[in-house]
């Protein structure tokens, strides 16, 4: 190569680097601008034996993780959804579940080998066909007896690896548990031991091992799955796990995203996660959820409002990276509603606002990405009575100054903000803090009563 060619090549590399650097600085990129085309040679969904969808405008075909394939069509109507649903029935599928949210339509259809999830959104005219090899289905009911109070615990992480993290533990009224994320792992496994201590302290008297009815992961970042990894190494024989629930990106996208480190062999990462599944939980069902799915964990009812399937033709390679793949889950438990956001991104929030409005209203809102994400428009639609903030104590003041969080702080109808950085806390559900010891808005100096004291417990 000539000197001139080398200089030109070098300059083009520099230009490409800075173009990429500055193109990702805007928090609210248009999610349709940067398509993530399917890799060459992938199997088109029609070859799964599905009827061809002939309405609307095909925006693209995308391969997600595992066997999941996503077809997106725009400029469609409700009649197109109904016609394709009928075509699947005519092809031998049966309806496993179907429902509507606002004017949006959802259906899950199955045959002996495949699961097809259909979603249609009235606000955008978008229809998605998500097809995959049939695996464990979302349980629509989960019978149980009521033997104890329902509790929600926010676990303060003690890790020295990272100051952030998120772990919530729900004790269900039959004494089993539902865990959402867990937090960041630690070289000394202190948080894994702390979680085990909470489970043992809250399990019903006379119970041999705590039963984790479901362990749900909002997304793949280490400060959300790390405790599971450490916990699995130390305590896999000390608990019974009935199912795992998540929807993670494919490894090719992770490798090119803002989080390629999640593919390494650290105990906080994806490789260790997969190894734990193979070594300790080979028979535990992994339920891969999709938008529009409903599932039950004992008496807790969940609706899946958003998954990474909805991003295409964008992906975690755009905007806010891995955080954009966070599940958005609405949970109803003991007559109160909860919106679990994980590290929900800005592109995801904008898409959801195009698809839902009234559905987002909840009693409890988990603030997105430890208080760093979320938008004022999104939080206005949620209009929560209580907020859960998984932020480290040292970052609390800064998070409360963020515009979207300031909106909640100044909203008189928001009765209380509970922050894990102020200490591990437990509340009884349904929750009414009128008789408890609490601050409406905590400060860096706030200290919550140590477990097992209950915030909101009635006196006398």
N, C-alpha and C positions, 0 to 999 in steps of 0.2 A: 504494500500500500504506500502511495506517495505521501510526502510530508503534508502536501496540501489536503489530501483526502483525510489524513489523520486529524488535522486541525478542524476540518469541517465536521468529521464524525464526533470529535470531542465537544465542539460547540453545540451540535444537535443534542448530545446527551445532557449537557448543562441546561439547555432550554427545556428539554423534556422533564428533567428533574424538578425545575422550578414551576413548570406548568402544573405538574402533578401536586406539588406542595401546596400551591395557592388555590388549586381547584377544590381542595377538600377543607378549606377553612370556613366556608359558609355552613352554618348549622342547618339551614333549611334549603337544601338543594332540591330541584325538581326531580322527583324519583323516576320520571319517564325519560330523562335525558341520557342516562348511561345504561344501556341495556346490558344484561348478562346473558348472552346467547348460550344455548345448550352446546355442550361439547360435541365435536364431530362424532358421528357414528352411534349416538344414543338411540334407544328404541323409542319410536314415536308411540304415543298412547293408543293410536288406532291399532297398532300391532299387538296390544294387549287383548285384542278381541272386542274393543269397545265400538259402539256405533259412532259414526262420523258426525260431528256437530257442524251444521252447515249454515247457521245463522250468524249475524253480526260480523265483526271484523277481527280476524285472528291476529292478536298482538304478538304471540310467541309461544314456543314450546320450551320448557325448562326442565332440566334434571336436577332434582334436589337430592338430599342424602338418601343413601340406601337405594331402594327400588322406586322411590317416589318420583312421579312425573307430573308436571303442572302445565296445563293448557289454559291460556288466558284469551278471552274474547271480549272486545268492547262493542259498544253500540248494540247491546242486546236488551230484551225486555223480559218481563215475567213469563210471558207465553213461551218464550224460547227455553226458559228453565223447565217449565212444565212439559214441553214437548220432549226435551232430552231425558228428563226423568222417565217419561213413558217409554222412550226408546230403550232405555236400560232395562226396564221391566220386561219389555218385549224380548230382550236379548237374554232373559233368564235371571236377571238380578232380582233381589228382594230388598225392600226398604228396611233398614235397621233402625233408623231414627230420622225424623224430619220435624222442622219447626220454623218459625219466623221470628225475627227480631226487628221491631219497627216494621218497615216495608221490605226488609231484606229476607231472602229465602235460603234455607239450608236443607240438605238431605244427605244422608249416608246410605249407600246401597252396597250390597255384598253378594258375592256368589261363593263358590267353594274355594276359589283361589285368589280373588281380588277384592279390594275395598275401593270404592269410588266416593269421594266427597265432593258434592256440588255446592257452590255458593253463588248467589246473585245479589248484587247491591243496587238498590233502586236509585241512590244518589249519583252513581257513576255509570250505571248501565254495564258494569263489568260482571262477567260470568267466568268462574274458574272451575275446571275439572281437575281434581287431584286424585290420581290413580296410583295404587301401589299393591304389591303382593300382600295378601291378607295376613295380618298379624293379630295380636291381642286387640280386642275392640274396647272402646270406652264403656265401662260398666254404667248402665243407665240407672240401676238401683243397687243398693248395698245394705241389706237388712242387718239390723243390729238392735240390741237392747240398751235402754238407758239405765246406767248404774251410778253415774257420777256427774259432777258439774262439768260444763264445757269451759276450757281455759285456752287463752292465747298468750304465748310467751314470746317476747322478743329477746334474743340472746346477744348480749354484748360480747364481741370478740376480744380475746386477750392476745391475739397473735402479734408477733413483732415483725412479721413479713410485710404486712400492708395494713394501713390504718382503716381502710374501708372494709366492707363486707356486709352480708345480709343473711340472716337466719331467723325464721319464724317457726315455732312449734305449736301446733294446735292439738290439744287433748280433746278428743271427741267424747260424746256422752256414754259410749260403751267402754271407755278407758283406753282405746287405741289412739294412735297418733297420725297426724298428717304433717309432714315437714315441708316447708317451702324454702328451697336453696339450702342454706346452712352457714355459709361464711367462708372465710379464708383459712386454709390449712396452716399449720405451724410446725417447724422442725421438732418441737417438743410435744406436739399433738395435744396441747392444753385445751384447745377448743373442742376437739373430739371427746376428750374426757369430760369437759364441761357439759356438752350435749348429753352424754351418757348419764351424767349425774341428774340432769333435769328429767330425763325419761324415767329413771329409776325412782326419783322422788315423786313423780306424778302418776306413775302406773298404779292401777287399783291394788289394794291390799290383797295379798295372796297370789298375785300374778307371778308366774315364773320369770318370763321375759317380756319386756315391752314389745308391743306389736305396732309396727309402723304400717298402717293400712295403705299409705301412699307417700312416696317421697317425690316431690315435684320440683323440677328445675326450670327456672325461667329462661336461662341461657347458659352459655358454656364458660363464661369467665371464671378465673380461679378463685375470686373472692365470693363466688356463689357455689361452686362445686368442690372447693378445696377441702372443706370440713368433711364432706361425704367421703372423699378419698382417704383422709386420715382416719376417719371413723371406721371405714371398712377394713383398713389394715389392722386396727386395734380391737374392734368390737363386733366384727361380723357374726361371731358366735353368741353374742350377748343379746341379740334382738332377733325378731322375726320381721322381715320386710316382705310385704305382700305384692307390691307393684311399684315400678318406677315410671314417671310420666315426664316426657319432654319432647322437643322437636329441635334438633341441632342442625347447623349447616353442614354441607358436604365438606370433606377435608380439603378438596382443591380450592374452595373459596376461603377456608380458614387460612390456608398457606399464603394466600395473596392478600389477605385482609390486614387490618390494623392489629390482629392478634395471632400472628403465625406462631408465637411462642406457645400457644395452647396445644400444639402438636408435639411438644417435647416430652421427656420422660420425668419431669418434676412431679412430685407427689400431688401438686395442685392442678394438674393438667389433664388433657383429654386422653393421652396414652395410658396414664395410670387409671383413669376412670374406666376405660375399656378393659384393662387388665383386671380391675376389681370385679367387673361384671362376670368375666370369664372364670375367675378364680373362686369367687365367693357366692355369686348369685346366678349360677347358670340356669336355674329353673325359675327365677323370678321374672314375671312378665314385664316387658317394656312396652308401654302404651305410647305410641307416637300420635300426638293430637294435632288436629287441623282446625282451621277457622270454621266455626259453626258447630263443632262437636260439643256435646254435653256429657258430663260424667259425674258420678256420685262417689264420694268417699264417706262411707257410712251415711250420716244425715247431712253432710255438707254437699251442696249442689253447686257444680261449676259449669260455667259457660265459657267457651274459648272464643274470644272476640278478635284475636289477631295472632297470626303466626308468621314465620318468615316466608311462607308460600305467598302471602299477600304483597310482598315487596316486588316480586318479579314484574317487569323487566329490570328493576333495580335489584340490589343485593347487599350483603354486608360489605361489599367492596366500595360502596358509596357512602358518603355522608358520615354518619356516626359509627360505622364499623359494626363489630360484633353486637353492640348494644341494640342495633336495629332488629336483631333476631329475637329479642325478648318476647316471651308470651305475654299477652294481655288477658288476664283471667278475671271473671266476675264470680265471686263466691257468695252464696246465701247460706247462712248458718245461724241458728237460733233467732230467726226473724230479722237479722241484720245483714246488710250487704257489704261486700269488701271488693275493692278493685286492686288486684295485685299487678304491678307494672314491671317488676324487675328493674332493669336499666333502660327502660323503654326510650327509644331514640326520637329525634325530631322528625325525620321522614315518616316514621311509623305513626307518630302523633298526628301529623297532617293527613295521612291516609285515613286513619280512624275517624277523624272529624268529618271527612267526606262521606263516611259510611254510617256513622251512628251520631246521635245527639242525645236523645232522652235516655238511652240505655246506659249511658256512662254514669248517671247519678247514683251515688253510693253513700252509705253511712260512714265507711272507712276507706280512706285512700292511702295506699303506700306510695310515697313520693318517689318519682322515677330517678334512678341512678344516684341514690344517696343525696337527693336534693339538687343535683346538677342538671338534670334533664327535665322533661315536662314543659308545658307551655301554659301561659295564662288562659288561652282559649280552651285548652283541654281541661284545666282545673276548674274553670268556670262551669263547664258542662257537668263535671263530677259533683261540685258543690258539696263537699263532704262535711259531716258533723265532727268526725275525728280524723286525724292524720297520723300515719306511722312513718317515721323518718329514720331509716337505717344509716345514720351518719356517725362518724367518730366524734367524740366530745370536742376535740380541738377544732373541728371543721364546722361546728354548729353555727357559730356567729356568721361566718361567711355564707353558709347555705341560706340562712334566714334573710339575707339581703338580696338574694336572687329574685328577679321580678316576679316569676311565677309563684314563688314561695311567699313573697311579700304580700301578694294578693290574698293568700290564705291567712297569714298573720293578721291582716287588717280586716278580715271578714268576721263580723260579730257572730255569724251563725256557726262558725267553726269553733266547737266548744273546747277542744283540747288537742295538742300535738304531743305525741309520745315518742321519745328519742332513745334509741338503743345505746347511743354513746353516753347517756346519763346513767346507765346501768342496766343489767338484765331485769326485766319486769314481767309480771304476769297479771292479766286481767281476766275476770269472769265474764262469760258471754251468756245472755245478752248483757251488754255493757252500759252502765249508767254511773258516771263518776260523781254524782251529786253528793254521795255520802263518803267519798274517798278522800285521800290525801293526794293532791295533784296541783300542778301549775298549768294554767291554760297554755302559755308559751314558755317552755323551759329555757334556761340559760346554761352557759358553760359550767356554772356552779351547782346546777340542780343535781340532786342525788335521789334516785328512786328507792323505795323500800326494797331491800334485798329479798329475793325469793326465799321462802314461800309466801311472804306477805302479798296480798292481792291489792292492786290499785282498784279502787271502785268498790271494795267490799263494804257492805252495809254494816254500820256499827250497832252493837247491841243485838 
